[in-house]
Amino acid sequence: MDVYERLISGYREFKANYLGEENREWLKVAGVRQDPKVMMVACSDSRVHPAILTRSALGELFMIRNVANVVPPFEKDHGEGTYHGTSAAIEFAVNHLHVEHIIVMGHSGCGGIQSLMDQSTVDDAQEFSFIRPWMKIVEQASEFTEHEKVTMSQQSRTCVCEKRAILISLNNLVSFPWVRDSIKEGKLKLHAWYFDIKSGNLSEYNLTKEEFEEVT
């Protein structure tokens, strides 16, 4: 069975369970509306699946997935240089779904972050790259002092960059007026997560200590 056929086979198994007795009451509501309490901004990386990682059921997570789990800053201008998809999803989640939590989840070995730290990853000969301008949103995460460049390994700097980028996106969330207002009103909380693929460890940012702490 090839990869595509395995997907079809998986769908058939899913459908058999989906219409089962245990989902009957849920389907009555789900067929009309959605009511998630959590929105997650995660990377498109195939190795990091938020619903599997958190064992979430259908309807529990409102998802945004893009390269490097980036949140752009709020922009009113709809001209060149704006990023509509992620911003539109944030607006919908906060203003219409009234989610209570927004999580920005980054991860180890992120290809988007690698392209930010190693510009050769994106061929300079290309006429245009969507990745380059997209990653510029979190470009500051890749800035290191000369001392840091000498004393830190490449792997350590990459990990730091991945985590810094999460925090930049978290700060960008607050630039959206409806996000900021919901936080002030106590209706919304923001969270920063970092998932290490090799170990399976999840860390959450502790705002008081200003560091990521492993979830145990």
FIBA-94310 format. One line per 4 residues: number of its first residue (from 1); their letters; for each residue x, y, z of N, C-alpha, C. Coordinates in nm, 2 decimals. Example, Ala and Ser with C-alpha at 12.3 -4.5 7.8 and 13.67 -1.06 7.14 Angstrom:
2
1> as> 1.32,-0.57,0.78,1.23,-0.45,0.78,1.32,-0.33,0.78  1.28,-0.22,0.71,1.37,-0.11,0.71,1.29,0.00,0.79
REM end
This chain:
216
1> mdvy> 0.08,-0.12,0.00,0.00,0.00,0.00,0.09,0.12,0.00  0.07,0.21,-0.10,0.15,0.33,-0.10,0.10,0.44,-0.01  0.17,0.55,0.00,0.13,0.65,0.10,-0.01,0.71,0.08  -0.04,0.73,-0.04,-0.18,0.79,-0.07,-0.29,0.69,-0.03
5> erli> -0.27,0.57,-0.07,-0.37,0.47,-0.04,-0.39,0.45,0.11  -0.27,0.47,0.19,-0.28,0.45,0.33,-0.37,0.57,0.39  -0.36,0.68,0.33,-0.45,0.79,0.37,-0.60,0.76,0.35  -0.63,0.70,0.23,-0.77,0.67,0.20,-0.81,0.56,0.30
9> sgyr> -0.73,0.46,0.33,-0.76,0.35,0.42,-0.79,0.41,0.56  -0.70,0.51,0.60,-0.72,0.57,0.73,-0.85,0.65,0.74  -0.89,0.71,0.63,-1.02,0.78,0.62,-1.14,0.69,0.64  -1.13,0.57,0.58,-1.24,0.48,0.59,-1.26,0.43,0.73
13> efka> -1.14,0.41,0.80,-1.15,0.37,0.94,-1.20,0.48,1.03  -1.16,0.61,1.00,-1.21,0.72,1.07,-1.36,0.74,1.05  -1.41,0.72,0.93,-1.55,0.74,0.91,-1.64,0.64,0.98  -1.59,0.52,0.99,-1.66,0.41,1.06,-1.68,0.45,1.20
17> nylg> -1.58,0.51,1.26,-1.58,0.55,1.41,-1.66,0.68,1.42  -1.64,0.77,1.33,-1.70,0.90,1.33,-1.85,0.90,1.35  -1.91,0.81,1.28,-2.06,0.80,1.28,-2.11,0.70,1.38  -2.02,0.66,1.47,-2.06,0.57,1.58,-2.14,0.63,1.69
21> eenr> -2.19,0.55,1.77,-2.28,0.59,1.88,-2.21,0.69,1.97  -2.08,0.68,2.00,-2.02,0.77,2.09,-2.01,0.91,2.04  -2.03,0.94,1.91,-2.02,1.07,1.86,-2.16,1.13,1.83  -2.26,1.05,1.86,-2.40,1.09,1.81,-2.44,1.23,1.87
25> ewlk> -2.42,1.25,2.00,-2.47,1.38,2.06,-2.38,1.49,2.01  -2.25,1.47,2.00,-2.16,1.57,1.95,-2.19,1.61,1.81  -2.23,1.52,1.72,-2.26,1.55,1.58,-2.38,1.64,1.57  -2.47,1.63,1.66,-2.59,1.71,1.66,-2.56,1.86,1.66
29> vagv> -2.46,1.89,1.74,-2.41,2.03,1.76,-2.31,2.07,1.66  -2.21,1.97,1.63,-2.10,2.00,1.54,-2.15,2.03,1.40  -2.26,1.97,1.36,-2.32,1.99,1.23,-2.37,2.13,1.20  -2.39,2.20,1.31,-2.44,2.34,1.31,-2.34,2.45,1.33
33> rqdp> -2.25,2.42,1.43,-2.15,2.53,1.47,-2.03,2.46,1.53  -1.93,2.55,1.55,-1.81,2.50,1.63,-1.80,2.59,1.75  -1.74,2.53,1.85,-1.73,2.61,1.98,-1.60,2.57,2.05  -1.48,2.59,1.98,-1.35,2.56,2.05,-1.32,2.67,2.15
37> kvmm> -1.25,2.63,2.26,-1.21,2.73,2.36,-1.06,2.77,2.34  -0.99,2.69,2.26,-0.85,2.71,2.24,-0.81,2.73,2.09  -0.73,2.83,2.06,-0.67,2.85,1.93,-0.52,2.82,1.94  -0.47,2.74,1.85,-0.33,2.72,1.85,-0.27,2.76,1.72
41> vacs> -0.15,2.83,1.73,-0.07,2.87,1.61,0.05,2.78,1.61  0.05,2.69,1.51,0.16,2.59,1.51,0.22,2.58,1.37  0.33,2.51,1.37,0.41,2.50,1.24,0.34,2.40,1.15  0.37,2.42,1.02,0.32,2.32,0.92,0.40,2.19,0.92
45> dsrv> 0.50,2.19,0.99,0.59,2.07,1.00,0.51,1.94,1.02  0.54,1.84,0.93,0.46,1.72,0.94,0.49,1.63,1.06  0.59,1.66,1.14,0.63,1.59,1.25,0.56,1.64,1.38  0.50,1.75,1.37,0.44,1.81,1.49,0.29,1.84,1.47
49> hpai> 0.21,1.75,1.52,0.07,1.76,1.50,0.00,1.79,1.63  -0.05,1.91,1.65,-0.10,1.96,1.78,-0.21,1.87,1.83  -0.31,1.83,1.75,-0.42,1.75,1.80,-0.37,1.61,1.85  -0.27,1.55,1.79,-0.22,1.42,1.83,-0.14,1.45,1.96
53> ltrs> -0.06,1.55,1.96,0.03,1.58,2.08,-0.05,1.61,2.20  -0.16,1.67,2.19,-0.25,1.70,2.31,-0.36,1.61,2.33  -0.37,1.51,2.24,-0.49,1.42,2.24,-0.62,1.49,2.24  -0.63,1.59,2.15,-0.75,1.67,2.14,-0.85,1.60,2.05
57> alge> -0.98,1.62,2.09,-1.09,1.56,2.01,-1.13,1.66,1.90  -1.21,1.62,1.81,-1.26,1.70,1.70,-1.34,1.82,1.77  -1.31,1.94,1.72,-1.38,2.06,1.77,-1.32,2.13,1.89  -1.21,2.07,1.94,-1.14,2.13,2.06,-1.04,2.24,2.03
61> lfmi> -0.98,2.23,1.91,-0.87,2.32,1.87,-0.91,2.40,1.75  -0.90,2.53,1.75,-0.91,2.61,1.63,-0.77,2.63,1.58  -0.73,2.58,1.47,-0.59,2.57,1.43,-0.55,2.67,1.32  -0.43,2.73,1.34,-0.36,2.80,1.24,-0.22,2.73,1.22
65> rnva> -0.19,2.68,1.10,-0.06,2.62,1.08,0.00,2.69,0.96  0.13,2.74,0.99,0.20,2.80,0.88,0.35,2.77,0.90  0.43,2.82,0.81,0.58,2.80,0.83,0.63,2.87,0.95  0.69,2.79,1.04,0.75,2.84,1.16,0.66,2.91,1.26
69> nvvp> 0.53,2.87,1.26,0.43,2.92,1.35,0.44,3.07,1.38  0.44,3.14,1.27,0.47,3.29,1.28,0.33,3.36,1.29  0.33,3.46,1.38,0.21,3.55,1.39,0.27,3.69,1.34  0.21,3.74,1.24,0.26,3.88,1.19,0.20,3.98,1.28
73> pfek> 0.26,4.10,1.28,0.20,4.21,1.36,0.07,4.26,1.30  -0.01,4.33,1.38,-0.14,4.38,1.33,-0.11,4.49,1.22  -0.17,4.48,1.11,-0.16,4.59,1.00,-0.30,4.62,0.95  -0.33,4.75,0.94,-0.46,4.79,0.88,-0.45,4.79,0.73
77> dhge> -0.33,4.83,0.68,-0.31,4.84,0.53,-0.33,4.71,0.47  -0.41,4.70,0.36,-0.44,4.58,0.29,-0.36,4.57,0.16  -0.25,4.65,0.15,-0.17,4.66,0.03,-0.06,4.55,0.03  0.04,4.58,-0.05,0.15,4.49,-0.06,0.22,4.48,0.07
81> gtyh> 0.27,4.36,0.11,0.34,4.34,0.23,0.26,4.30,0.35  0.13,4.28,0.33,0.04,4.24,0.44,0.02,4.09,0.43  -0.02,4.03,0.55,-0.04,3.89,0.55,-0.18,3.86,0.61  -0.27,3.82,0.52,-0.41,3.82,0.56,-0.45,3.69,0.63
85> gtsa> -0.40,3.57,0.59,-0.46,3.45,0.63,-0.45,3.43,0.78  -0.33,3.44,0.84,-0.32,3.42,0.98,-0.39,3.53,1.06  -0.39,3.65,1.01,-0.46,3.76,1.08,-0.61,3.74,1.08  -0.66,3.70,0.97,-0.80,3.67,0.96,-0.85,3.56,1.05
89> aief> -0.77,3.46,1.07,-0.80,3.35,1.16,-0.80,3.40,1.30  -0.70,3.48,1.34,-0.70,3.54,1.47,-0.82,3.62,1.50  -0.86,3.71,1.40,-0.98,3.79,1.42,-1.10,3.70,1.44  -1.12,3.60,1.36,-1.23,3.51,1.37,-1.24,3.44,1.50
93> avnh> -1.12,3.39,1.55,-1.12,3.31,1.67,-1.15,3.39,1.79  -1.10,3.52,1.79,-1.12,3.60,1.91,-1.26,3.67,1.91  -1.30,3.73,1.79,-1.42,3.81,1.78,-1.54,3.73,1.76  -1.53,3.61,1.70,-1.65,3.54,1.67,-1.66,3.40,1.75
97> lhve> -1.55,3.34,1.77,-1.56,3.21,1.84,-1.53,3.23,1.99  -1.48,3.35,2.02,-1.45,3.39,2.16,-1.37,3.28,2.24  -1.26,3.24,2.17,-1.17,3.15,2.24,-1.11,3.21,2.37  -1.08,3.12,2.46,-1.03,3.16,2.59,-0.88,3.16,2.60
101> hiiv> -0.82,3.08,2.51,-0.67,3.06,2.52,-0.62,3.07,2.37  -0.50,3.13,2.36,-0.43,3.12,2.23,-0.29,3.07,2.26  -0.25,2.96,2.20,-0.11,2.90,2.22,-0.03,2.92,2.09  0.09,2.97,2.10,0.18,2.97,1.99,0.28,2.86,2.02
105> mghs> 0.29,2.75,1.94,0.37,2.64,1.96,0.48,2.63,1.86  0.60,2.64,1.90,0.72,2.62,1.81,0.78,2.48,1.84  0.88,2.45,1.77,0.94,2.31,1.79,1.09,2.31,1.74  1.15,2.20,1.78,1.29,2.18,1.74,1.30,2.15,1.60
109> gcgg> 1.42,2.17,1.54,1.44,2.14,1.40,1.35,2.20,1.30  1.31,2.33,1.33,1.22,2.40,1.24,1.29,2.45,1.11  1.23,2.41,1.00,1.29,2.44,0.87,1.28,2.59,0.84  1.18,2.66,0.89,1.16,2.80,0.87,1.27,2.88,0.94
113> iqsl> 1.29,2.83,1.07,1.40,2.90,1.15,1.54,2.87,1.09  1.56,2.75,1.04,1.68,2.72,0.97,1.71,2.81,0.85  1.60,2.84,0.78,1.62,2.93,0.66,1.65,3.07,0.70  1.60,3.10,0.82,1.64,3.24,0.88,1.78,3.25,0.92
117> mdqs> 1.83,3.14,0.98,1.97,3.14,1.03,2.07,3.11,0.92  2.03,3.04,0.82,2.12,3.00,0.71,2.06,3.05,0.58  2.09,3.16,0.53,2.02,3.22,0.42,2.04,3.14,0.29  2.14,3.05,0.29,2.16,2.97,0.17,2.06,2.86,0.16
121> tvdd> 1.98,2.84,0.26,1.87,2.74,0.26,1.77,2.78,0.15  1.75,2.91,0.13,1.66,2.96,0.03,1.76,3.02,-0.08  1.75,2.96,-0.20,1.84,2.99,-0.31,1.83,3.13,-0.35  1.94,3.21,-0.33,1.94,3.35,-0.37,1.91,3.37,-0.52
125> aqef> 1.93,3.27,-0.60,1.91,3.28,-0.74,1.76,3.28,-0.78  1.68,3.24,-0.68,1.53,3.24,-0.71,1.48,3.38,-0.74  1.39,3.39,-0.84,1.34,3.52,-0.87,1.26,3.58,-0.75  1.19,3.49,-0.68,1.11,3.54,-0.57,1.09,3.42,-0.47
129> sfir> 1.10,3.45,-0.34,1.07,3.35,-0.24,0.97,3.41,-0.14  0.87,3.33,-0.11,0.77,3.36,-0.01,0.83,3.34,0.13  0.92,3.25,0.14,0.97,3.22,0.27,1.05,3.34,0.33  1.14,3.40,0.25,1.22,3.51,0.30,1.14,3.62,0.36
133> pwmk> 1.05,3.68,0.29,0.97,3.79,0.36,0.89,3.74,0.48  0.84,3.62,0.47,0.76,3.57,0.58,0.85,3.56,0.71  0.97,3.50,0.69,1.06,3.48,0.81,1.11,3.61,0.86  1.11,3.72,0.78,1.16,3.85,0.83,1.08,3.90,0.94
137> iveq> 0.95,3.85,0.96,0.87,3.89,1.07,0.94,3.86,1.20  1.01,3.75,1.21,1.08,3.71,1.33,1.23,3.72,1.32  1.28,3.80,1.23,1.42,3.81,1.20,1.50,3.84,1.32  1.45,3.92,1.41,1.52,3.96,1.53,1.56,3.84,1.61
141> asef> 1.49,3.73,1.60,1.52,3.62,1.68,1.66,3.56,1.65  1.71,3.58,1.53,1.83,3.52,1.48,1.95,3.61,1.51  1.93,3.72,1.58,2.04,3.82,1.60,2.12,3.78,1.73  2.25,3.75,1.72,2.33,3.71,1.83,2.45,3.80,1.84
145> tehe> 2.50,3.83,1.96,2.62,3.90,1.98,2.74,3.82,1.94  2.85,3.89,1.92,2.97,3.82,1.88,3.01,3.72,1.99  2.99,3.76,2.11,3.03,3.67,2.22,2.94,3.54,2.21  2.81,3.56,2.19,2.72,3.44,2.18,2.76,3.35,2.06
149> kvtm> 2.80,3.41,1.95,2.84,3.33,1.83,2.97,3.25,1.86  3.05,3.30,1.95,3.18,3.23,1.98,3.15,3.12,2.09  3.07,3.15,2.19,3.05,3.06,2.30,2.94,2.96,2.28  2.85,2.98,2.19,2.74,2.89,2.17,2.75,2.81,2.05
153> sqqs> 2.71,2.68,2.05,2.72,2.60,1.94,2.61,2.64,1.84  2.62,2.59,1.72,2.52,2.62,1.62,2.38,2.56,1.66  2.39,2.45,1.72,2.26,2.38,1.76,2.20,2.46,1.87  2.28,2.51,1.97,2.22,2.59,2.08,2.16,2.72,2.03
157> rtcv> 2.23,2.79,1.93,2.18,2.91,1.88,2.05,2.89,1.80  2.04,2.78,1.73,1.91,2.74,1.66,1.80,2.73,1.76  1.82,2.65,1.87,1.72,2.63,1.97,1.68,2.76,2.03  1.77,2.85,2.06,1.74,2.98,2.12,1.66,3.06,2.02
161> cekr> 1.70,3.06,1.89,1.63,3.13,1.79,1.48,3.08,1.77  1.46,2.95,1.78,1.33,2.89,1.77,1.24,2.94,1.88  1.30,2.95,2.00,1.22,3.00,2.12,1.20,3.15,2.12  1.30,3.22,2.07,1.28,3.37,2.06,1.17,3.40,1.96
165> aili> 1.17,3.33,1.85,1.07,3.35,1.75,0.92,3.33,1.80  0.91,3.23,1.89,0.78,3.21,1.95,0.73,3.33,2.03  0.83,3.39,2.10,0.79,3.50,2.19,0.77,3.63,2.11  0.83,3.64,1.99,0.81,3.75,1.90,0.66,3.74,1.85
169> slnn> 0.62,3.62,1.81,0.49,3.60,1.76,0.39,3.62,1.88  0.42,3.58,2.00,0.33,3.61,2.11,0.31,3.76,2.13  0.42,3.83,2.12,0.41,3.98,2.14,0.33,4.04,2.02  0.35,3.98,1.90,0.27,4.03,1.79,0.12,4.01,1.80
173> lvsf> 0.08,3.91,1.87,-0.06,3.88,1.90,-0.12,4.00,1.98  -0.04,4.05,2.07,-0.09,4.16,2.15,-0.11,4.29,2.07  -0.05,4.30,1.95,-0.07,4.42,1.87,-0.21,4.42,1.80  -0.28,4.31,1.81,-0.41,4.31,1.75,-0.51,4.36,1.86
177> pwvr> -0.58,4.47,1.82,-0.66,4.54,1.93,-0.76,4.45,2.00  -0.83,4.36,1.92,-0.93,4.27,1.99,-0.86,4.17,2.08  -0.74,4.13,2.05,-0.67,4.04,2.14,-0.63,4.11,2.26  -0.58,4.23,2.25,-0.54,4.32,2.36,-0.66,4.35,2.45
181> dsik> -0.77,4.38,2.39,-0.89,4.41,2.47,-0.94,4.29,2.55  -0.94,4.18,2.48,-0.99,4.05,2.55,-0.90,4.01,2.66  -0.77,4.04,2.65,-0.67,4.01,2.76,-0.70,4.10,2.88  -0.72,4.23,2.85,-0.75,4.33,2.96,-0.88,4.30,3.03
185> egkl> -0.98,4.24,2.95,-1.11,4.21,3.01,-1.11,4.07,3.08  -0.99,4.01,3.08,-0.98,3.88,3.15,-1.05,3.76,3.08  -1.07,3.78,2.95,-1.14,3.68,2.87,-1.05,3.59,2.79  -0.92,3.63,2.78,-0.83,3.56,2.70,-0.69,3.55,2.76
189> klha> -0.63,3.44,2.75,-0.49,3.42,2.80,-0.40,3.37,2.68  -0.28,3.41,2.68,-0.18,3.37,2.58,-0.08,3.28,2.64  -0.03,3.19,2.56,0.07,3.09,2.60,0.17,3.06,2.49  0.29,3.03,2.54,0.40,3.00,2.44,0.45,2.86,2.48
193> wyfd> 0.45,2.77,2.38,0.49,2.63,2.39,0.61,2.60,2.30  0.70,2.51,2.34,0.81,2.46,2.26,0.82,2.31,2.27  0.81,2.24,2.16,0.81,2.10,2.16,0.94,2.05,2.10  1.01,1.96,2.18,1.13,1.90,2.13,1.10,1.77,2.06
197> iksg> 1.12,1.75,1.94,1.08,1.64,1.86,1.15,1.51,1.91  1.28,1.51,1.93,1.35,1.39,1.96,1.31,1.34,2.10  1.30,1.42,2.20,1.27,1.38,2.33,1.12,1.37,2.36  1.04,1.44,2.28,0.89,1.44,2.31,0.86,1.53,2.42
201> nlse> 0.95,1.61,2.47,0.93,1.70,2.58,0.86,1.83,2.53  0.76,1.88,2.61,0.70,2.00,2.58,0.73,2.10,2.69  0.77,2.22,2.65,0.80,2.33,2.75,0.70,2.44,2.73  0.67,2.51,2.84,0.59,2.63,2.84,0.66,2.75,2.90
205> ynlt> 0.64,2.86,2.84,0.71,2.98,2.88,0.65,3.03,3.01  0.74,3.05,3.11,0.71,3.11,3.24,0.74,3.26,3.24  0.63,3.34,3.23,0.65,3.48,3.22,0.72,3.54,3.34  0.70,3.49,3.46,0.77,3.54,3.58,0.92,3.52,3.57
209> keef> 0.95,3.39,3.54,1.09,3.35,3.54,1.16,3.39,3.40  1.08,3.42,3.30,1.13,3.46,3.17,1.21,3.34,3.11  1.16,3.22,3.12,1.22,3.11,3.06,1.12,3.00,3.03  1.16,2.90,2.94,1.07,2.79,2.91,1.10,2.68,3.01
213> eevt> 0.99,2.63,3.07,1.00,2.52,3.17,0.93,2.39,3.11  0.99,2.28,3.13,0.93,2.15,3.09,0.80,2.12,3.16  0.70,2.08,3.08,0.58,2.04,3.13,0.59,1.90,3.18  0.56,1.87,3.31,0.58,1.74,3.36,0.44,1.68,3.41
REM end
